[in-house]
Amino acid sequence: MVPGTPGPASPGTTVEPQGAPDLTPHPAPKPKDAPRTMRDVRLAREGRRKTAPRSTANPLREGLRLERVPDPAVLVLFGATGDLAHRKVVPALYQLWRTNLLPHEFVLVGIGRREYTDESYRAEIRAALGKYARVQPVDEEAWQSFAERVCYERLDFGDADGFDALAKRLDAFDKERGTRGNRLFYLATQPSAFGEIVAQLGRVGLDHERHDGGWRRVVIEKPFGHDLDSAVRLNREVGKVFRERQVYRIDHYLGKETVRNLLVFRFGNGIFEPIWNRRHIDHVQITVAEALGVEGRGSFYEETGASRDFLQNHLLQLLSLVAMEPPATFEAEALRDEKVKVIRAVAEPRGADVERTVVRGQYGPGWVAAKSVPGYRDEPEVDGSSETETYVAARLTIDDWRWSGVPFYLRTGKRLPKRATEIAIQFKQVPHRLFQDSATEPDPNLLAIRIQPDEGIMLRFGAKIPGLGIDVRSVTMDFTYGSAFAVDSPDAYETLILDALLGDASLFTRADEVEEAWGIVDPIIAAWADAPAPDFPNYEAGSWGPEAADRLIEHDGRRWRRI
């Protein structure tokens, strides 16, 4: 038989000519009748539900609050030998580990310029935990298991070979510790090093997220830039390496329990939203007061001042949370979109407006908590003729439908009588004084949200004094978190680090938000630079700030709330 020729046909078969098309008609398969009526749809779905396997509920899980634990990950801490790492970051990580909120496959890699071994670095942070851990004494069993996951790498930020070696060691952790390529880079260094570190991470490919699920994120501490130009430049440098969704700009005030609860208070209670506007609110006061001085950070504070250290971030962040519109969803981008809208709507004080609406001050010698303290110019590392402000008070307005005409008074300062952070919502006076025979006139309603140290909410309203007459007096309803929930609130850094590991950016600032905030503060600093030298010091340590701050609010017929 010649290869390629058909063989003999078997009996009973018909041989078709080779290459001839099959023209035999075949009936099309009947399509299943699709349900047309509502009853047909319901019955069809009911049939599918009956065939689906039923899940068995575990009665032991009922009533339990299940925490979401982050993915296995390596946290690379740049600036691991610095003050911030010792006081805040490492104690927060230890506390998360102690409360079982970190994955078992977790590694902390400390990066610094000092000469340490893994063992000597562990010994140093163990000593730091003895001073700064939120829960004392340190749980030795929890510490030992945490210490097994801590190691140290000596690295100069400009050392390219060192970053190559770091990349290899992180890959080794993926194999040895099962960290799956997930990495969180935490920049707890001087701001001047941010750009260099990010560039090195990009050069060795540590920013690349893997298709098999390995994520890469970077946490950047404040201050994010020194002014608007530097913030824009830093955003560009970071954006060349990391996508915006990978960048977590941290402001620890947003991690405080009461600040987070402000969102729940506003949008989880139906009685406040209808009156949260210009028709019912007279003005808003936001105060961030510190009793401490510069605490040995004179050189840092000389370049920063209260406007950059607090006004540009903490105060404007609190303002945006108070004034924002309800977001469409409780997701990061929806929340941050509404915050940015508020900051964009803030009228920027410029030129002569700065002198009229913004007050700066610097503390002189005085007494705080019955202790004599030096003036700012007498602090270590501070210029004896310094013009750096340690106090700022500002009157800002928001040009939008909800808040038009409502002033927001912001103030912050060092060496004030006490440490306190509070948001005071001052409601308008009743339109008509009905109880004219009352011996005293009650104050307008006030809602005060205390952020620190005594976290809680206070509502002031008028009530009748017991007796035969109609005497009205202001009384308060006070709620405190400690007594109401009988639980210890987590530290802000615990909340924020956990959110970064979980990939929740709700409490972190976005690039455009940072730039918009600098757009408000920059003109103020520029106006001060063009003005004559200030008459500093202009308030005594232990007082509530310069007299000009009192005149600022009294000019509008109002006064600062006594905290």
C-alpha angles and dihedrals in degrees: 000000000000112000113254095027118117116255125236116294118248118243115279096023129111118225114221118209110263113263095012113140120245103247096171108125115237120200113246114246112261111249116232111256107256116222109263108175127057089250091053091051092049093048092047092052091044089056092052091049091052092054094046114099113253117235117233113232118223107226091198091066095055112115095012120128105225115207120212110236118207124248119269106282149160116236110206109200114200111198091030093159095051132103096256092053093049097044102037121002102049094040088051092051092047091051091050089051092047091053093047095248096126124073120256088239095064130132130185114204113192115207122198145134096245124097108256136147121214089260097048092047090051089052091052096051090045087059089048091053089054088061105032110024110121093225116050138234100038113247102241095201092052090045094053093052090045093048091056087066096049124093137159136227123192107219138161109216091231094050107109093185090053091056090049089054091047091054090053093049091051089052088051090054089055089060099036101037102025096239091151097219094294111141134176114193112202116197106204093158137106109298090242089069097053097089095045094049093048091049091052092049089053093047093058093041097248090137094062115108114215125233091232091067106276109144129199124203136170127209115204121195124220143290090069098193132339095247139349095285094050091045091052090047093049091048089054093048092050091043091057089064109024130038115239092251088059094054121089114187105195127217107173093206089070090059095058112115095235093049090053090046090054087076091051091045092052102039102026096058121065097201097069106045095068091057097038096104147074094283093066107019119077098189144327128234123199116188129185107179128178127191091196126087125218092300098215094317096106097134091050094047093047088065095040115036127179094293094059096031098050115357097057094050121009099037096041090046091054090046091053092051092051095046104035123116119244107279120234091239136005092252130121099253095044091051094046092046090060093046091052091051090057095049091048089053094054109110107240112231110228137179112329091009090069093060090049100043106027129061126190129193145176125209124240129196117308147122127292120180090349091304126116112237131185126245121260093257089056094054118108116273092013124124112248089227095040119161093191113131120233093180133047130178121180139179109215131178130202116221102212138103097265100046107026109141096011112118120217112209113202126185136170133167149155127241092027119149096268145001109260141142118194142162112209119194107198113200124207123268116262109271094237130029100228099174098061093160093060113117091222132033113227119236118251116272115280133193113198120188110196112205099177150052099348098032113209149096128261127194121195122201140153123268136176117258111235111259143076098292132065103255116158125202135175115255132177139226108208128195123186125188095220096057096036099051103019091215132118111249115231120249115260092245091054090055095045097044091049091049091051091051089049092048095242109143096177094113096041127088123247126225095254091047091056092048094048090052091051088050088065098044099040096068090050092054091044091053090051090050090054094046126084118272110287122247096249136210094040104159133046120241107257094034128102095253139278122336089241088069090058091049090050093064097030089059086070093048094258137105138213114266114249108239 
